[in-house]
Structures are given as C-alpha cells and as structure tokens.
Amino acid sequence: MLVEGKWVADWQPVQAKDEKGGFVRQVSSFRNWITPDGNPGPTGTGGFRAEAGRYHLLVALICPWASRTLMGRALKGLEGAISVSVVEPELSAQGWRFAEPEGVTGASFLHEVYTAADPVFTGRATVPVLFDKASRTIVSNESADILRMLNDGFGDLAQGPDLYPEDLRGDIDELNERIYRRLNNGVYRAGFATTQDAYEEAFEEVFAELGALEARMGDGRRFLFGERLTETDIRLFVTLVRFDAAYHGLFKCNLKRVADHPALEGFLRRVLDLAGVRGTVSLSHIKRGYHSIKALNPTGIVPKGPALEWGAGL
C-alpha cells in the first residue's frame, strides 16, 4: 500500500479487521462528481463538467466494483464519450499493473495514478478510477458514485434506461444496502475472514441473501423491481457472474452455486444478454485474477472449471 505517497509493502488483500477478525473494506478517498454544468455534486469540489472525450475509466475486469461502472458506461451509451484502460488480471506485489505504460496517464502501476493526483496519498490504490484528462487528476474512485454519474451526470451525452428513477430511489437505496452488506461484500467477508466465527457469520448472510433474492425473483419478474432495470440489478449481477467461478470455491462460499438457484440464474442470463453487457465480463480475467491472490491460493494454480454456459467464449 501507499503511505504518504510511497509504496511501502507488498499488496495484501485484507485492509483492516474488526474485533471479530472480520474483513473491513477501505473507504474511497476521491469523491468528486461530474455534472452537466460543472457545478459540485453531492460531495467533493466542482469543475468537472460533462464533456465527450474528457474522462477516462481505469478498471480491472476481475473486480465487481469496477464492472459496475463498465456496465453503466455500456447501458448508458457512453462508450464513445469515455475511454477505458484495463489493468492486468493478476495482482502484482505493487497491486494493479498495466501490461505496458497506460496510454492516458503513462502509469505502469495504478498506484502511480493515485500519487500523481495526491503526492501524499495513504491507502490502497483501488479500481475503478474515473480520471479527468483535462486537469490530470482523479475525479472519483467510488464505484457507487461513478455509476450514478454515468446515469445522470453526463446530460444529453447519455442515453438508455434511467438506472436510478425518482419514484424508486428509496427502495433502491434500501435494497442496495442489504445486498452490499450481505452479498456483494459478504463474499469478501467470508473469503478474507481471519477467524472461524467471522467466516461463519458472513457465510450465513451470503446464503440467506441468495435465498431471499431467489424467492423475490421466483415470481417471474424480469428484474429486481419488475420490468425496469435499475442500478440494483447491476450490483447484484456483478457478484452473481463471479460467484460460481471464484467465490464458491476460493472464498469458501460453497453451500450452493448460482446454478442451484434457477430464478437467479435466469436473471443473470437476462442481464448478460442486454446490449453491451457481455463485453464487460471476462471469466478468464476473473479466474486468473482471483486465483492470483497468494493469501488464498499460494500456488497460483488456476482451476479449469467450472464449465459455465453463460461464460462461453469469454
């Protein structure tokens, strides 16, 4: 990680632990917003006006948080307005790295983008990063904020469905929080737990939430709130599409697979078939990336299975 702008130690998956030995996720540090007129958003400073070609997204295809933003970019028709660079799937001793110096920032490692934006930054260099080419700085490294910027911060540049409709916002926020705590982050709490009690607590919440979501989708609805796709569907999808390939085995979330939940598997397939979404998913990156985490897989061997029909050709 970085301490006052200097790389001081090899990359480690566990950022912090609670009193039970449970995994605690780092809070995002850059919280500015792109807006149609450049005025400040809910947090941070202003000056980030929506403009085609001005912003650049740095992502890892193994990362569910980064994949949220790639999906938002595709679903809102912003591929031509926002450029993208993808880090290598395997985590290096210095964290995320590029196969060659990245074309927009010139960085070889993602942490160099962070220290260019803040020379005394302390913390882990995480994806996604939304970078401003004009001011040469990081707009945001918070995936939830970036997804909402993609939804309504780019004004007429964006198209597609409203992922955060006014009439559903309260319900979306409530379900987002539950899915994040029990499932999105729950699989990490299980995989990176350092005590049996912390692991079992996370494990139970993961499968309780999968069961609740299976029941919710079992009434025949297309998406979590009916016929309308929202950001909550994106949040659920990015975890489900990784579950059988990584979390089930490597993260010890092995009670059931997504394939054992017919309604959730159907939901996964429906979202995967939406225009642009399949191009945001790489099971090769997902398997190689997660299995490069030495704390969980010291040999680095990448399993050949499972054979996932929805991953064919990816």
C-alpha positions in Angstrom: 0.0 0.0 0.0 1.0 3.7 -0.2 2.0 5.7 2.9 2.3 9.4 2.2 2.8 8.7 -1.4 5.5 6.0 -1.1 4.9 2.3 -1.8 5.9 0.5 1.4 4.8 -3.1 1.3 3.6 -5.9 -0.9 -0.1 -5.9 -1.8 -2.3 -7.6 0.7 -6.0 -8.4 0.4 -7.1 -7.7 3.9 -7.1 -3.9 4.5 -8.3 -4.0 8.1 -10.0 -6.3 10.6 -12.8 -5.8 13.1 -12.8 -7.1 16.7 -14.1 -10.5 15.5 -11.4 -10.9 12.8 -13.8 -9.9 10.1 -12.8 -8.2 6.8 -13.2 -4.4 6.8 -13.2 -2.6 3.4 -11.3 0.6 2.8 -13.4 3.8 2.3 -13.0 5.5 -1.0 -10.9 8.7 -1.0 -11.8 10.7 -4.1 -15.4 11.7 -4.1 -15.9 14.5 -6.8 -18.7 14.4 -9.3 -19.1 15.0 -13.0 -22.2 17.2 -13.6 -23.8 18.6 -16.8 -22.8 22.2 -15.9 -19.6 21.5 -13.9 -21.2 22.6 -10.6 -20.3 20.5 -7.5 -22.2 17.3 -6.9 -23.3 15.7 -3.5 -19.6 15.5 -2.3 -16.3 17.0 -3.3 -15.5 20.0 -5.5 -16.9 21.3 -8.8 -15.2 22.0 -12.1 -15.8 18.5 -13.6 -18.2 19.4 -16.5 -19.6 16.6 -18.7 -17.7 16.6 -22.0 -17.2 13.9 -24.6 -13.6 12.6 -24.6 -12.6 14.3 -21.4 -12.8 11.4 -19.0 -11.1 8.1 -18.8 -12.0 5.0 -16.8 -9.4 2.7 -15.3 -10.8 -0.7 -14.5 -10.0 -4.4 -13.7 -12.2 -7.0 -15.3 -11.9 -9.2 -12.3 -13.3 -6.6 -10.0 -17.1 -6.4 -9.4 -16.9 -2.7 -8.3 -15.1 -1.7 -11.5 -17.5 -3.9 -13.6 -20.5 -1.8 -12.2 -19.0 1.2 -14.0 -18.2 -0.6 -17.2 -21.8 -1.8 -17.3 -23.2 1.6 -16.6 -21.0 3.1 -19.4 -22.4 0.5 -21.9 -26.0 0.7 -20.8 -26.0 4.5 -21.0 -24.4 4.6 -24.4 -21.2 6.4 -23.2 -18.6 4.1 -24.9 -17.7 6.9 -27.4 -17.6 9.6 -24.7 -15.5 7.9 -22.0 -12.3 5.9 -22.9 -11.2 2.9 -20.9 -8.0 1.1 -19.8 -7.9 -2.3 -18.3 -5.2 -3.5 -15.8 -3.7 -7.0 -16.0 -5.9 -9.6 -14.2 -3.1 -10.9 -11.9 -2.4 -8.8 -8.8 1.3 -7.9 -8.6 3.3 -7.1 -5.4 2.5 -3.5 -6.2 -1.1 -4.1 -6.8 -2.8 -3.4 -10.1 -0.5 -3.1 -13.0 -0.7 -2.3 -16.7 0.7 -4.6 -19.4 2.6 -1.5 -20.7 2.6 2.1 -19.6 -1.0 3.2 -19.7 -1.8 5.5 -22.7 -3.6 8.3 -20.9 -1.8 8.6 -17.6 1.6 7.0 -18.5 1.5 4.8 -15.4 2.9 1.3 -15.1 1.1 0.7 -11.8 -2.3 2.0 -10.7 -0.8 3.5 -7.6 1.2 5.9 -9.7 -2.1 7.4 -10.9 -3.0 8.0 -7.2 0.2 9.6 -6.3 0.1 11.9 -9.3 -3.3 13.1 -8.1 -2.2 13.3 -4.4 1.6 13.1 -3.8 1.0 12.2 -0.1 -1.8 9.7 -0.6 -2.0 7.0 2.0 -4.0 3.8 1.4 -4.6 1.2 -1.3 -4.9 2.0 -5.0 -8.2 0.6 -5.9 -10.3 0.3 -9.1 -12.4 1.8 -10.6 -10.8 5.2 -11.1 -12.5 7.9 -13.1 -9.8 10.2 -14.4 -10.0 13.7 -15.8 -7.7 14.2 -18.8 -8.1 18.0 -18.6 -6.9 18.6 -15.0 -4.9 15.3 -14.9 -6.4 14.2 -11.6 -8.8 11.6 -10.2 -12.5 12.6 -10.2 -13.7 9.6 -8.2 -12.6 6.1 -7.1 -16.1 5.3 -5.6 -18.0 2.9 -7.9 -21.4 3.7 -6.5 -20.8 7.4 -7.2 -19.4 6.8 -10.7 -22.4 4.6 -11.6 -24.8 7.4 -10.7 -22.6 10.0 -12.6 -22.9 7.8 -15.7 -26.7 7.6 -15.2 -27.4 11.3 -15.0 -24.2 13.4 -14.8 -23.5 13.4 -18.5 -26.7 15.1 -19.6 -27.5 14.7 -23.2 -24.4 12.6 -23.9 -26.1 9.6 -22.1 -28.9 7.5 -23.4 -30.6 4.3 -22.2 -32.6 3.4 -19.1 -32.8 5.6 -16.0 -30.9 3.4 -13.6 -32.0 5.5 -10.5 -35.6 6.6 -11.2 -37.1 9.1 -8.8 -40.0 7.0 -7.8 -37.9 4.0 -6.8 -35.0 5.8 -5.1 -35.9 4.9 -1.5 -36.5 1.3 -2.4 -33.3 1.2 -4.4 -31.2 2.6 -1.6 -32.6 0.1 0.9 -32.1 -2.9 -1.3 -28.6 -1.7 -2.3 -27.5 -1.5 1.3 -28.8 -5.0 2.1 -27.3 -6.6 -1.0 -24.0 -4.9 -0.4 -23.7 -5.9 3.2 -24.9 -9.5 3.0 -23.8 -10.5 -0.6 -21.5 -8.1 -2.5 -19.2 -7.5 0.4 -20.4 -10.6 2.2 -18.5 -12.9 -0.1 -15.3 -10.9 0.7 -16.1 -11.1 4.4 -16.2 -14.9 4.1 -13.2 -15.2 1.9 -10.9 -12.9 3.9 -12.2 -13.8 7.4 -9.4 -14.5 9.8 -11.5 -16.3 12.4 -14.0 -19.1 12.2 -16.7 -17.0 13.8 -16.3 -14.2 11.3 -16.3 -16.6 8.4 -19.4 -18.4 9.5 -21.3 -15.2 10.2 -20.5 -13.9 6.7 -21.3 -17.3 5.1 -24.7 -17.5 6.7 -25.6 -14.0 5.5 -24.4 -14.7 1.9 -26.7 -17.7 1.6 -29.6 -16.1 3.5 -29.5 -13.3 1.0 -29.2 -15.5 -2.0 -32.2 -17.4 -0.7 -34.2 -14.2 -0.3 -33.3 -12.9 -3.7 -34.2 -16.3 -5.3 -37.6 -16.0 -3.7 -38.0 -12.4 -4.9 -37.1 -13.3 -8.5 -39.2 -16.5 -8.4 -42.5 -14.7 -9.1 -41.5 -14.3 -12.7 -40.3 -10.7 -12.7 -37.5 -9.7 -15.1 -35.5 -7.5 -12.7 -35.4 -6.8 -9.0 -38.1 -4.1 -9.3 -40.2 -5.6 -12.0 -39.8 -4.7 -15.7 -37.4 -1.8 -15.1 -33.6 -2.3 -15.0 -32.0 -0.3 -12.2 -28.6 0.1 -10.6 -29.5 -2.5 -8.0 -29.7 -5.1 -10.8 -26.2 -4.1 -11.8 -25.0 -4.5 -8.2 -26.4 -8.0 -8.0 -25.3 -9.1 -11.4 -21.6 -8.4 -10.9 -21.5 -10.7 -7.8 -23.6 -13.4 -9.4 -21.5 -13.6 -12.5 -18.3 -14.2 -10.4 -19.9 -16.5 -7.8 -19.5 -20.0 -9.2 -16.1 -19.3 -10.8 -14.5 -17.6 -7.8 -16.5 -17.1 -4.6 -17.9 -20.7 -4.4 -14.5 -22.4 -4.1 -11.8 -19.8 -3.4 -13.9 -17.8 -0.9 -15.4 -20.9 0.7 -19.0 -19.9 -0.1 -19.7 -23.5 -1.1 -23.1 -24.3 0.2 -24.8 -23.7 -3.1 -23.9 -22.3 -6.6 -25.8 -19.7 -8.6 -26.6 -22.6 -10.9 -28.5 -24.1 -8.0 -30.8 -21.0 -7.9 -33.0 -21.2 -11.0 -34.5 -17.8 -10.7 -31.2 -16.1 -10.1 -29.5 -17.9 -12.9 -32.3 -16.8 -15.2 -31.8 -13.2 -14.0 -28.1 -13.5 -14.6 -28.7 -14.6 -18.2 -31.2 -11.9 -18.9 -28.8 -9.2 -17.8 -25.9 -10.7 -19.6 -27.9 -10.6 -22.8 -28.6 -6.8 -22.5 -26.8 -4.8 -25.2 -23.2 -4.2 -24.3 -23.1 -6.2 -21.0 -21.4 -9.3 -22.3 -18.4 -7.2 -23.3 -17.8 -6.2 -19.7 -17.4 -9.8 -18.5 -14.3 -11.9 -18.8 -14.3 -15.2 -16.9 -10.7 -15.6 -17.9 -9.7 -12.4 -16.1 -12.0 -13.3 -13.2 -10.5 -16.8 -12.6 -6.9 -15.7 -13.2 -7.2 -12.6 -11.1 -8.9 -14.1 -8.0 -6.6 -17.1 -8.1 -3.5 -14.9 -8.2 -4.3 -13.8 -4.6 -1.5 -15.5 -2.8 -3.1 -15.3 0.7 -5.9 -17.6 -0.6 -4.1 -19.6 -3.3 -0.3 -19.6 -2.7 0.4 -22.0 -5.7 -1.2 -19.7 -8.2 -2.9 -22.6 -9.9 -6.0 -21.5 -11.9 -8.8 -24.2 -11.9 -10.0 -25.3 -15.3 -13.6 -25.4 -14.2 -16.4 -24.8 -13.6 -18.0 -25.2 -17.0 -20.3 -22.2 -17.1 -22.6 -21.9 -20.1 -23.0 -18.2 -19.6 -19.3 -17.7 -19.9 -18.9 -19.4 -23.3 -16.5 -17.6 -25.4 -15.4 -15.1 -22.8 
